[in-house]
Amino acid sequence: MSVPSSGRTPRGVLVLGASTPVGERLCRVLLEDRALRTVMAVGLEPRDRVYLPKDPRLSYHPVDLTHARPVHDLLFGTARDLEVDVVVHLALHRANDFGDRVHVQNVESLRWLLSLADRHPTLRRLVFRSHAEVYRVERGLPSVITEDHPLELSPDAPQWVRDRVEADLLACAQMGMAAGLELAVLRCAEVLAPNEGSQLHDYLSAPVCLRSAGFDPMLNVLSLEDATEALRLAVYAGGLQGIFNIPGADTLPLSTCIRLSGKLDVPAPGPLLAPLYEARRRLRGAQFSYRINRGRFHFAAVLDGSHARQRLGYEPHHRVTWPAGR
């Protein structure tokens, strides 16, 4: 396992959102480093429902991040005692979750974490997994997106997007302001994997994929392996702060995504797609919402990963596994 040349091995890592596929994999990868003393995995689910390895250096803590007191007790209790010095924040709700409680976990829990971490005796670094969806996608804007691309600040954006933008800006605003805390914000392409909350994965899981007639945008998707590697590199990049786009190895048209998934590609009038997919969501409990994805299903949006390549040493190497036909 390689470590960035400028990096250093942390004493301990706290992973918030460890019950997600990316979180579970990150815990496993971190434990491969025998010099790492401890990994604290945090999720909402009971321990027996989380697929984490048995390792004396790993501890699992079911914590509700929507309450400030448990967050405080977690940091100034076990994390302090174990001398944890890096936090990885992955705990965000999925696209179709909404409401005040969802906002608290998506945004306010990060606010509490930043405030507490700044005066914590052992924490020195926070890695925040942001998302490519924070960027505005519309006609007239560049299709290759760098870190200074405009963000989606429209008040009409769905809560899923607004919360991610607010959390991203909150983390970015703390860079250089927190006395002893380094921050790295990773704006990741969509991780195309089961149970990861991927809108595209749910879309491609249907036997028939309706596509707006006349549009076939380029998409970039990220594998579970590459997402984990980017986070690992950020954990070890001590002294390095900043915003980093994390693209995947697959950049291809939507129609090719559909074909590789073995599904039927059916072009249809654009105005019909939102109500049709809303009906599918309600009837089948599906996650995909065309309203949420309208921008990127019409216009190309591909992350430029040159900054992450130059500073973090990250390059995507793993192709995604496309949803099996059915």
Secondary structure, DSSP 8 states (H G I E B T S, - for coil): ----TT----SEEEEETTTSHHHHHHHHHHHT-TT--EEEEEESS-GGGS-----TTEEEEE--TTSHHHHHHHIIIIIHHTT--EEEE-----TT--SHHHHIIIIIHHHHHHHHHHT-SS--EEEEEEEGGGB---TTS-SEE-TTS-B---TTS-HHHHHHHHHHHHHHHHTTTSSS-EEEEEEE-EE-STTTT-HHHHHHTSSEEEEETT---EEEEE-HHHHHHHHHHHHH-TT--EEEEE--SEEEEHHHHHHHTT-EEEEE-HHHHHHHHHHHHHHH-----HHHHTTTTTS--EE--HHHHHHT--------------
